[in-house]
Amino acid sequence: MSTQSILAPASRRTPRSVFVSAWAVPVLVLGQFSMLAIVPVVLVLVGTLRHPGLRPLRPYSAALAAIYATPLVI
């Protein structure tokens, strides 16, 4: 057997703030609190830009921010 523990945490774990914020955006939008959803959108965008392990999610977070900001600009 290996010397590593079976219950060791994964090394590529998503930060909790990014995970909760990603789930909060659709909940806030569907609950008709779209203007407050800017906070989790910004947290997702900043979180994916700061953590190198979340590099594959950067295009998706940028798309989320663009889709959210488009109606605000118009």
PyMOL Python script that loads the backbone (N, CA, C, O; Angstrom):
from pymol import cmd

cmd.read_pdbstr("""\
ATOM      1  N   MET A   1       0.829  -1.181   0.000  1.00  0.00           N
ATOM      2  CA  MET A   1       0.000   0.000   0.000  1.00  0.00           C
ATOM      3  C   MET A   1       0.874   1.245   0.000  1.00  0.00           C
ATOM      4  O   MET A   1       2.026   1.215   0.432  1.00  0.00           O
ATOM      5  N   SER A   2       0.319   2.311  -0.480  1.00  0.00           N
ATOM      6  CA  SER A   2       1.058   3.563  -0.512  1.00  0.00           C
ATOM      7  C   SER A   2       1.013   4.234   0.865  1.00  0.00           C
ATOM      8  O   SER A   2       0.212   3.875   1.728  1.00  0.00           O
ATOM      9  N   THR A   3       1.882   5.201   1.037  1.00  0.00           N
ATOM     10  CA  THR A   3       1.942   5.894   2.320  1.00  0.00           C
ATOM     11  C   THR A   3       0.961   7.056   2.393  1.00  0.00           C
ATOM     12  O   THR A   3       0.799   7.657   3.455  1.00  0.00           O
ATOM     13  N   GLN A   4       0.309   7.379   1.295  1.00  0.00           N
ATOM     14  CA  GLN A   4      -0.649   8.467   1.290  1.00  0.00           C
ATOM     15  C   GLN A   4      -1.969   8.013   1.889  1.00  0.00           C
ATOM     16  O   GLN A   4      -2.373   6.859   1.749  1.00  0.00           O
ATOM     17  N   SER A   5      -2.624   8.938   2.551  1.00  0.00           N
ATOM     18  CA  SER A   5      -3.922   8.645   3.144  1.00  0.00           C
ATOM     19  C   SER A   5      -4.990   8.601   2.056  1.00  0.00           C
ATOM     20  O   SER A   5      -4.937   9.361   1.089  1.00  0.00           O
ATOM     21  N   ILE A   6      -5.933   7.726   2.219  1.00  0.00           N
ATOM     22  CA  ILE A   6      -7.015   7.602   1.244  1.00  0.00           C
ATOM     23  C   ILE A   6      -7.934   8.820   1.316  1.00  0.00           C
ATOM     24  O   ILE A   6      -8.516   9.220   0.308  1.00  0.00           O
ATOM     25  N   LEU A   7      -8.064   9.402   2.490  1.00  0.00           N
ATOM     26  CA  LEU A   7      -8.976  10.523   2.686  1.00  0.00           C
ATOM     27  C   LEU A   7      -8.296  11.879   2.529  1.00  0.00           C
ATOM     28  O   LEU A   7      -8.823  12.890   2.993  1.00  0.00           O
ATOM     29  N   ALA A   8      -7.157  11.912   1.894  1.00  0.00           N
ATOM     30  CA  ALA A   8      -6.448  13.182   1.697  1.00  0.00           C
ATOM     31  C   ALA A   8      -7.246  14.065   0.745  1.00  0.00           C
ATOM     32  O   ALA A   8      -7.835  13.565  -0.214  1.00  0.00           O
ATOM     33  N   PRO A   9      -7.271  15.369   0.996  1.00  0.00           N
ATOM     34  CA  PRO A   9      -8.012  16.267   0.104  1.00  0.00           C
ATOM     35  C   PRO A   9      -7.364  16.342  -1.274  1.00  0.00           C
ATOM     36  O   PRO A   9      -6.152  16.184  -1.420  1.00  0.00           O
ATOM     37  N   ALA A  10      -8.182  16.581  -2.256  1.00  0.00           N
ATOM     38  CA  ALA A  10      -7.693  16.676  -3.633  1.00  0.00           C
ATOM     39  C   ALA A  10      -6.832  17.924  -3.780  1.00  0.00           C
ATOM     40  O   ALA A  10      -7.116  18.957  -3.173  1.00  0.00           O
ATOM     41  N   SER A  11      -5.796  17.827  -4.576  1.00  0.00           N
ATOM     42  CA  SER A  11      -4.900  18.968  -4.745  1.00  0.00           C
ATOM     43  C   SER A  11      -5.491  19.998  -5.712  1.00  0.00           C
ATOM     44  O   SER A  11      -5.098  21.163  -5.668  1.00  0.00           O
ATOM     45  N   ARG A  12      -6.400  19.610  -6.562  1.00  0.00           N
ATOM     46  CA  ARG A  12      -7.011  20.520  -7.531  1.00  0.00           C
ATOM     47  C   ARG A  12      -8.432  20.835  -7.090  1.00  0.00           C
ATOM     48  O   ARG A  12      -9.393  20.473  -7.769  1.00  0.00           O
ATOM     49  N   ARG A  13      -8.560  21.490  -5.988  1.00  0.00           N
ATOM     50  CA  ARG A  13      -9.872  21.787  -5.421  1.00  0.00           C
ATOM     51  C   ARG A  13     -10.284  23.217  -5.769  1.00  0.00           C
ATOM     52  O   ARG A  13      -9.472  24.141  -5.711  1.00  0.00           O
ATOM     53  N   THR A  14     -11.543  23.381  -6.126  1.00  0.00           N
ATOM     54  CA  THR A  14     -12.076  24.707  -6.440  1.00  0.00           C
ATOM     55  C   THR A  14     -12.266  25.487  -5.140  1.00  0.00           C
ATOM     56  O   THR A  14     -12.812  24.949  -4.177  1.00  0.00           O
ATOM     57  N   PRO A  15     -11.824  26.744  -5.097  1.00  0.00           N
ATOM     58  CA  PRO A  15     -12.056  27.542  -3.889  1.00  0.00           C
ATOM     59  C   PRO A  15     -13.549  27.684  -3.603  1.00  0.00           C
ATOM     60  O   PRO A  15     -14.364  27.808  -4.517  1.00  0.00           O
ATOM     61  N   ARG A  16     -13.883  27.663  -2.336  1.00  0.00           N
ATOM     62  CA  ARG A  16     -15.292  27.687  -1.933  1.00  0.00           C
ATOM     63  C   ARG A  16     -15.995  28.945  -2.419  1.00  0.00           C
ATOM     64  O   ARG A  16     -17.166  28.885  -2.794  1.00  0.00           O
ATOM     65  N   SER A  17     -15.309  30.083  -2.422  1.00  0.00           N
ATOM     66  CA  SER A  17     -15.960  31.332  -2.852  1.00  0.00           C
ATOM     67  C   SER A  17     -16.361  31.263  -4.320  1.00  0.00           C
ATOM     68  O   SER A  17     -17.423  31.757  -4.697  1.00  0.00           O
ATOM     69  N   VAL A  18     -15.524  30.657  -5.147  1.00  0.00           N
ATOM     70  CA  VAL A  18     -15.844  30.525  -6.573  1.00  0.00           C
ATOM     71  C   VAL A  18     -16.998  29.543  -6.762  1.00  0.00           C
ATOM     72  O   VAL A  18     -17.901  29.785  -7.562  1.00  0.00           O
ATOM     73  N   PHE A  19     -16.963  28.452  -6.033  1.00  0.00           N
ATOM     74  CA  PHE A  19     -18.000  27.429  -6.159  1.00  0.00           C
ATOM     75  C   PHE A  19     -19.369  27.961  -5.732  1.00  0.00           C
ATOM     76  O   PHE A  19     -20.357  27.771  -6.440  1.00  0.00           O
ATOM     77  N   VAL A  20     -19.429  28.619  -4.590  1.00  0.00           N
ATOM     78  CA  VAL A  20     -20.701  29.155  -4.091  1.00  0.00           C
ATOM     79  C   VAL A  20     -21.196  30.278  -4.998  1.00  0.00           C
ATOM     80  O   VAL A  20     -22.391  30.370  -5.280  1.00  0.00           O
ATOM     81  N   SER A  21     -20.288  31.124  -5.451  1.00  0.00           N
ATOM     82  CA  SER A  21     -20.692  32.234  -6.325  1.00  0.00           C
ATOM     83  C   SER A  21     -21.229  31.731  -7.655  1.00  0.00           C
ATOM     84  O   SER A  21     -22.188  32.288  -8.189  1.00  0.00           O
ATOM     85  N   ALA A  22     -20.620  30.687  -8.190  1.00  0.00           N
ATOM     86  CA  ALA A  22     -21.096  30.137  -9.463  1.00  0.00           C
ATOM     87  C   ALA A  22     -22.522  29.607  -9.330  1.00  0.00           C
ATOM     88  O   ALA A  22     -23.309  29.705 -10.272  1.00  0.00           O
ATOM     89  N   TRP A  23     -22.854  29.053  -8.184  1.00  0.00           N
ATOM     90  CA  TRP A  23     -24.217  28.573  -7.969  1.00  0.00           C
ATOM     91  C   TRP A  23     -25.168  29.710  -7.605  1.00  0.00           C
ATOM     92  O   TRP A  23     -26.368  29.611  -7.864  1.00  0.00           O
ATOM     93  N   ALA A  24     -24.663  30.771  -7.020  1.00  0.00           N
ATOM     94  CA  ALA A  24     -25.525  31.873  -6.582  1.00  0.00           C
ATOM     95  C   ALA A  24     -26.040  32.712  -7.750  1.00  0.00           C
ATOM     96  O   ALA A  24     -27.125  33.286  -7.660  1.00  0.00           O
ATOM     97  N   VAL A  25     -25.290  32.793  -8.830  1.00  0.00           N
ATOM     98  CA  VAL A  25     -25.708  33.629  -9.967  1.00  0.00           C
ATOM     99  C   VAL A  25     -27.068  33.197 -10.517  1.00  0.00           C
ATOM    100  O   VAL A  25     -27.973  34.028 -10.581  1.00  0.00           O
ATOM    101  N   PRO A  26     -27.254  31.933 -10.918  1.00  0.00           N
ATOM    102  CA  PRO A  26     -28.584  31.580 -11.448  1.00  0.00           C
ATOM    103  C   PRO A  26     -29.682  31.661 -10.395  1.00  0.00           C
ATOM    104  O   PRO A  26     -30.828  31.970 -10.721  1.00  0.00           O
ATOM    105  N   VAL A  27     -29.349  31.388  -9.137  1.00  0.00           N
ATOM    106  CA  VAL A  27     -30.353  31.479  -8.076  1.00  0.00           C
ATOM    107  C   VAL A  27     -30.824  32.926  -7.916  1.00  0.00           C
ATOM    108  O   VAL A  27     -32.023  33.181  -7.799  1.00  0.00           O
ATOM    109  N   LEU A  28     -29.896  33.857  -7.913  1.00  0.00           N
ATOM    110  CA  LEU A  28     -30.266  35.261  -7.774  1.00  0.00           C
ATOM    111  C   LEU A  28     -31.027  35.772  -9.001  1.00  0.00           C
ATOM    112  O   LEU A  28     -31.980  36.539  -8.863  1.00  0.00           O
ATOM    113  N   VAL A  29     -30.619  35.356 -10.182  1.00  0.00           N
ATOM    114  CA  VAL A  29     -31.300  35.808 -11.396  1.00  0.00           C
ATOM    115  C   VAL A  29     -32.718  35.246 -11.454  1.00  0.00           C
ATOM    116  O   VAL A  29     -33.662  35.976 -11.753  1.00  0.00           O
ATOM    117  N   LEU A  30     -32.870  33.957 -11.169  1.00  0.00           N
ATOM    118  CA  LEU A  30     -34.210  33.369 -11.184  1.00  0.00           C
ATOM    119  C   LEU A  30     -35.085  33.896 -10.048  1.00  0.00           C
ATOM    120  O   LEU A  30     -36.308  33.939 -10.179  1.00  0.00           O
ATOM    121  N   GLY A  31     -34.474  34.292  -8.948  1.00  0.00           N
ATOM    122  CA  GLY A  31     -35.227  34.859  -7.834  1.00  0.00           C
ATOM    123  C   GLY A  31     -35.496  36.339  -7.998  1.00  0.00           C
ATOM    124  O   GLY A  31     -35.979  36.990  -7.071  1.00  0.00           O
ATOM    125  N   GLN A  32     -35.193  36.873  -9.154  1.00  0.00           N
ATOM    126  CA  GLN A  32     -35.423  38.268  -9.537  1.00  0.00           C
ATOM    127  C   GLN A  32     -34.606  39.252  -8.697  1.00  0.00           C
ATOM    128  O   GLN A  32     -35.077  40.338  -8.359  1.00  0.00           O
ATOM    129  N   PHE A  33     -33.372  38.853  -8.366  1.00  0.00           N
ATOM    130  CA  PHE A  33     -32.420  39.736  -7.702  1.00  0.00           C
ATOM    131  C   PHE A  33     -31.209  39.915  -8.614  1.00  0.00           C
ATOM    132  O   PHE A  33     -30.067  39.777  -8.177  1.00  0.00           O
ATOM    133  N   SER A  34     -31.467  40.218  -9.869  1.00  0.00           N
ATOM    134  CA  SER A  34     -30.404  40.274 -10.879  1.00  0.00           C
ATOM    135  C   SER A  34     -29.376  41.354 -10.600  1.00  0.00           C
ATOM    136  O   SER A  34     -28.196  41.165 -10.898  1.00  0.00           O
ATOM    137  N   MET A  35     -29.787  42.470 -10.042  1.00  0.00           N
ATOM    138  CA  MET A  35     -28.824  43.538  -9.776  1.00  0.00           C
ATOM    139  C   MET A  35     -27.846  43.159  -8.666  1.00  0.00           C
ATOM    140  O   MET A  35     -26.716  43.647  -8.651  1.00  0.00           O
ATOM    141  N   LEU A  36     -28.257  42.303  -7.746  1.00  0.00           N
ATOM    142  CA  LEU A  36     -27.351  41.819  -6.705  1.00  0.00           C
ATOM    143  C   LEU A  36     -26.429  40.722  -7.212  1.00  0.00           C
ATOM    144  O   LEU A  36     -25.425  40.412  -6.572  1.00  0.00           O
ATOM    145  N   ALA A  37     -26.754  40.138  -8.342  1.00  0.00           N
ATOM    146  CA  ALA A  37     -25.939  39.049  -8.886  1.00  0.00           C
ATOM    147  C   ALA A  37     -24.589  39.531  -9.384  1.00  0.00           C
ATOM    148  O   ALA A  37     -23.741  38.712  -9.738  1.00  0.00           O
ATOM    149  N   ILE A  38     -24.367  40.831  -9.422  1.00  0.00           N
ATOM    150  CA  ILE A  38     -23.062  41.344  -9.845  1.00  0.00           C
ATOM    151  C   ILE A  38     -21.970  40.884  -8.880  1.00  0.00           C
ATOM    152  O   ILE A  38     -20.835  40.662  -9.302  1.00  0.00           O
ATOM    153  N   VAL A  39     -22.290  40.738  -7.604  1.00  0.00           N
ATOM    154  CA  VAL A  39     -21.297  40.336  -6.612  1.00  0.00           C
ATOM    155  C   VAL A  39     -20.771  38.925  -6.902  1.00  0.00           C
ATOM    156  O   VAL A  39     -19.554  38.757  -6.990  1.00  0.00           O
ATOM    157  N   PRO A  40     -21.623  37.903  -7.055  1.00  0.00           N
ATOM    158  CA  PRO A  40     -21.072  36.590  -7.371  1.00  0.00           C
ATOM    159  C   PRO A  40     -20.425  36.514  -8.753  1.00  0.00           C
ATOM    160  O   PRO A  40     -19.489  35.739  -8.946  1.00  0.00           O
ATOM    161  N   VAL A  41     -20.902  37.296  -9.709  1.00  0.00           N
ATOM    162  CA  VAL A  41     -20.273  37.308 -11.033  1.00  0.00           C
ATOM    163  C   VAL A  41     -18.841  37.819 -10.916  1.00  0.00           C
ATOM    164  O   VAL A  41     -17.925  37.243 -11.503  1.00  0.00           O
ATOM    165  N   VAL A  42     -18.648  38.882 -10.170  1.00  0.00           N
ATOM    166  CA  VAL A  42     -17.301  39.427  -9.984  1.00  0.00           C
ATOM    167  C   VAL A  42     -16.432  38.442  -9.207  1.00  0.00           C
ATOM    168  O   VAL A  42     -15.256  38.276  -9.532  1.00  0.00           O
ATOM    169  N   LEU A  43     -16.983  37.790  -8.195  1.00  0.00           N
ATOM    170  CA  LEU A  43     -16.211  36.813  -7.429  1.00  0.00           C
ATOM    171  C   LEU A  43     -15.776  35.630  -8.287  1.00  0.00           C
ATOM    172  O   LEU A  43     -14.652  35.147  -8.151  1.00  0.00           O
ATOM    173  N   VAL A  44     -16.645  35.166  -9.159  1.00  0.00           N
ATOM    174  CA  VAL A  44     -16.279  34.071 -10.063  1.00  0.00           C
ATOM    175  C   VAL A  44     -15.178  34.527 -11.022  1.00  0.00           C
ATOM    176  O   VAL A  44     -14.201  33.809 -11.238  1.00  0.00           O
ATOM    177  N   LEU A  45     -15.336  35.697 -11.584  1.00  0.00           N
ATOM    178  CA  LEU A  45     -14.345  36.197 -12.534  1.00  0.00           C
ATOM    179  C   LEU A  45     -12.983  36.401 -11.869  1.00  0.00           C
ATOM    180  O   LEU A  45     -11.964  35.963 -12.403  1.00  0.00           O
ATOM    181  N   VAL A  46     -12.958  37.052 -10.726  1.00  0.00           N
ATOM    182  CA  VAL A  46     -11.692  37.292 -10.023  1.00  0.00           C
ATOM    183  C   VAL A  46     -11.086  35.979  -9.534  1.00  0.00           C
ATOM    184  O   VAL A  46      -9.873  35.783  -9.613  1.00  0.00           O
ATOM    185  N   GLY A  47     -11.926  35.088  -9.032  1.00  0.00           N
ATOM    186  CA  GLY A  47     -11.424  33.800  -8.545  1.00  0.00           C
ATOM    187  C   GLY A  47     -10.787  32.960  -9.629  1.00  0.00           C
ATOM    188  O   GLY A  47      -9.752  32.333  -9.401  1.00  0.00           O
ATOM    189  N   THR A  48     -11.390  32.940 -10.801  1.00  0.00           N
ATOM    190  CA  THR A  48     -10.813  32.142 -11.886  1.00  0.00           C
ATOM    191  C   THR A  48      -9.574  32.802 -12.475  1.00  0.00           C
ATOM    192  O   THR A  48      -8.711  32.111 -13.016  1.00  0.00           O
ATOM    193  N   LEU A  49      -9.469  34.113 -12.380  1.00  0.00           N
ATOM    194  CA  LEU A  49      -8.270  34.787 -12.876  1.00  0.00           C
ATOM    195  C   LEU A  49      -7.103  34.678 -11.892  1.00  0.00           C
ATOM    196  O   LEU A  49      -5.949  34.679 -12.319  1.00  0.00           O
ATOM    197  N   ARG A  50      -7.370  34.586 -10.610  1.00  0.00           N
ATOM    198  CA  ARG A  50      -6.311  34.546  -9.602  1.00  0.00           C
ATOM    199  C   ARG A  50      -5.742  33.155  -9.374  1.00  0.00           C
ATOM    200  O   ARG A  50      -4.553  33.027  -9.081  1.00  0.00           O
ATOM    201  N   HIS A  51      -6.550  32.112  -9.500  1.00  0.00           N
ATOM    202  CA  HIS A  51      -6.096  30.762  -9.190  1.00  0.00           C
ATOM    203  C   HIS A  51      -5.653  30.043 -10.464  1.00  0.00           C
ATOM    204  O   HIS A  51      -6.452  29.859 -11.383  1.00  0.00           O
ATOM    205  N   PRO A  52      -4.399  29.642 -10.521  1.00  0.00           N
ATOM    206  CA  PRO A  52      -3.906  28.980 -11.735  1.00  0.00           C
ATOM    207  C   PRO A  52      -4.573  27.628 -11.998  1.00  0.00           C
ATOM    208  O   PRO A  52      -4.623  27.183 -13.145  1.00  0.00           O
ATOM    209  N   GLY A  53      -5.080  26.977 -10.970  1.00  0.00           N
ATOM    210  CA  GLY A  53      -5.748  25.694 -11.160  1.00  0.00           C
ATOM    211  C   GLY A  53      -7.091  25.819 -11.861  1.00  0.00           C
ATOM    212  O   GLY A  53      -7.629  24.832 -12.363  1.00  0.00           O
ATOM    213  N   LEU A  54      -7.634  27.032 -11.896  1.00  0.00           N
ATOM    214  CA  LEU A  54      -8.931  27.254 -12.538  1.00  0.00           C
ATOM    215  C   LEU A  54      -8.785  27.829 -13.936  1.00  0.00           C
ATOM    216  O   LEU A  54      -9.741  28.374 -14.488  1.00  0.00           O
ATOM    217  N   ARG A  55      -7.609  27.713 -14.504  1.00  0.00           N
ATOM    218  CA  ARG A  55      -7.354  28.266 -15.841  1.00  0.00           C
ATOM    219  C   ARG A  55      -8.325  27.753 -16.907  1.00  0.00           C
ATOM    220  O   ARG A  55      -8.734  28.542 -17.759  1.00  0.00           O
ATOM    221  N   PRO A  56      -8.715  26.473 -16.904  1.00  0.00           N
ATOM    222  CA  PRO A  56      -9.677  26.025 -17.927  1.00  0.00           C
ATOM    223  C   PRO A  56     -11.055  26.677 -17.818  1.00  0.00           C
ATOM    224  O   PRO A  56     -11.826  26.652 -18.778  1.00  0.00           O
ATOM    225  N   LEU A  57     -11.372  27.256 -16.666  1.00  0.00           N
ATOM    226  CA  LEU A  57     -12.680  27.885 -16.478  1.00  0.00           C
ATOM    227  C   LEU A  57     -12.698  29.360 -16.841  1.00  0.00           C
ATOM    228  O   LEU A  57     -13.756  29.987 -16.807  1.00  0.00           O
ATOM    229  N   ARG A  58     -11.556  29.923 -17.184  1.00  0.00           N
ATOM    230  CA  ARG A  58     -11.492  31.352 -17.493  1.00  0.00           C
ATOM    231  C   ARG A  58     -12.393  31.769 -18.658  1.00  0.00           C
ATOM    232  O   ARG A  58     -13.062  32.797 -18.549  1.00  0.00           O
ATOM    233  N   PRO A  59     -12.443  31.031 -19.757  1.00  0.00           N
ATOM    234  CA  PRO A  59     -13.361  31.456 -20.830  1.00  0.00           C
ATOM    235  C   PRO A  59     -14.825  31.440 -20.395  1.00  0.00           C
ATOM    236  O   PRO A  59     -15.613  32.287 -20.815  1.00  0.00           O
ATOM    237  N   TYR A  60     -15.181  30.478 -19.558  1.00  0.00           N
ATOM    238  CA  TYR A  60     -16.566  30.395 -19.104  1.00  0.00           C
ATOM    239  C   TYR A  60     -16.912  31.532 -18.148  1.00  0.00           C
ATOM    240  O   TYR A  60     -18.014  32.078 -18.201  1.00  0.00           O
ATOM    241  N   SER A  61     -15.973  31.885 -17.276  1.00  0.00           N
ATOM    242  CA  SER A  61     -16.252  33.002 -16.373  1.00  0.00           C
ATOM    243  C   SER A  61     -16.280  34.327 -17.129  1.00  0.00           C
ATOM    244  O   SER A  61     -17.058  35.217 -16.786  1.00  0.00           O
ATOM    245  N   ALA A  62     -15.448  34.469 -18.145  1.00  0.00           N
ATOM    246  CA  ALA A  62     -15.486  35.679 -18.971  1.00  0.00           C
ATOM    247  C   ALA A  62     -16.804  35.755 -19.738  1.00  0.00           C
ATOM    248  O   ALA A  62     -17.384  36.831 -19.881  1.00  0.00           O
ATOM    249  N   ALA A  63     -17.274  34.607 -20.233  1.00  0.00           N
ATOM    250  CA  ALA A  63     -18.561  34.583 -20.933  1.00  0.00           C
ATOM    251  C   ALA A  63     -19.707  34.923 -19.978  1.00  0.00           C
ATOM    252  O   ALA A  63     -20.634  35.643 -20.349  1.00  0.00           O
ATOM    253  N   LEU A  64     -19.642  34.408 -18.754  1.00  0.00           N
ATOM    254  CA  LEU A  64     -20.661  34.732 -17.753  1.00  0.00           C
ATOM    255  C   LEU A  64     -20.693  36.229 -17.478  1.00  0.00           C
ATOM    256  O   LEU A  64     -21.767  36.828 -17.419  1.00  0.00           O
ATOM    257  N   ALA A  65     -19.527  36.830 -17.310  1.00  0.00           N
ATOM    258  CA  ALA A  65     -19.460  38.269 -17.048  1.00  0.00           C
ATOM    259  C   ALA A  65     -19.960  39.078 -18.245  1.00  0.00           C
ATOM    260  O   ALA A  65     -20.649  40.083 -18.070  1.00  0.00           O
ATOM    261  N   ALA A  66     -19.621  38.648 -19.450  1.00  0.00           N
ATOM    262  CA  ALA A  66     -20.067  39.365 -20.656  1.00  0.00           C
ATOM    263  C   ALA A  66     -21.573  39.254 -20.824  1.00  0.00           C
ATOM    264  O   ALA A  66     -22.238  40.237 -21.152  1.00  0.00           O
ATOM    265  N   ILE A  67     -22.115  38.064 -20.602  1.00  0.00           N
ATOM    266  CA  ILE A  67     -23.560  37.861 -20.745  1.00  0.00           C
ATOM    267  C   ILE A  67     -24.308  38.646 -19.681  1.00  0.00           C
ATOM    268  O   ILE A  67     -25.385  39.180 -19.945  1.00  0.00           O
ATOM    269  N   TYR A  68     -23.747  38.720 -18.482  1.00  0.00           N
ATOM    270  CA  TYR A  68     -24.400  39.479 -17.419  1.00  0.00           C
ATOM    271  C   TYR A  68     -24.332  40.987 -17.691  1.00  0.00           C
ATOM    272  O   TYR A  68     -25.300  41.704 -17.434  1.00  0.00           O
ATOM    273  N   ALA A  69     -23.205  41.468 -18.204  1.00  0.00           N
ATOM    274  CA  ALA A  69     -23.009  42.900 -18.382  1.00  0.00           C
ATOM    275  C   ALA A  69     -23.714  43.456 -19.625  1.00  0.00           C
ATOM    276  O   ALA A  69     -23.998  44.653 -19.680  1.00  0.00           O
ATOM    277  N   THR A  70     -23.995  42.626 -20.603  1.00  0.00           N
ATOM    278  CA  THR A  70     -24.604  43.106 -21.849  1.00  0.00           C
ATOM    279  C   THR A  70     -25.924  43.834 -21.618  1.00  0.00           C
ATOM    280  O   THR A  70     -26.067  44.950 -22.118  1.00  0.00           O
ATOM    281  N   PRO A  71     -26.896  43.284 -20.898  1.00  0.00           N
ATOM    282  CA  PRO A  71     -28.140  44.027 -20.677  1.00  0.00           C
ATOM    283  C   PRO A  71     -27.950  45.288 -19.830  1.00  0.00           C
ATOM    284  O   PRO A  71     -28.720  46.240 -19.957  1.00  0.00           O
ATOM    285  N   LEU A  72     -26.936  45.298 -18.972  1.00  0.00           N
ATOM    286  CA  LEU A  72     -26.686  46.494 -18.152  1.00  0.00           C
ATOM    287  C   LEU A  72     -26.151  47.646 -18.986  1.00  0.00           C
ATOM    288  O   LEU A  72     -26.413  48.810 -18.682  1.00  0.00           O
ATOM    289  N   VAL A  73     -25.402  47.327 -20.037  1.00  0.00           N
ATOM    290  CA  VAL A  73     -24.827  48.360 -20.887  1.00  0.00           C
ATOM    291  C   VAL A  73     -25.894  48.939 -21.813  1.00  0.00           C
ATOM    292  O   VAL A  73     -25.897  50.134 -22.106  1.00  0.00           O
ATOM    293  N   ILE A  74     -26.786  48.084 -22.263  1.00  0.00           N
ATOM    294  CA  ILE A  74     -27.820  48.516 -23.215  1.00  0.00           C
ATOM    295  C   ILE A  74     -28.834  49.306 -22.530  1.00  0.00           C
ATOM    296  O   ILE A  74     -29.790  49.762 -23.158  1.00  0.00           O
TER     297      ILE A  74
END
""", "prot")
cmd.dss("prot")
cmd.show_as("cartoon", "prot")
cmd.util.cbc("prot")
cmd.orient("prot")
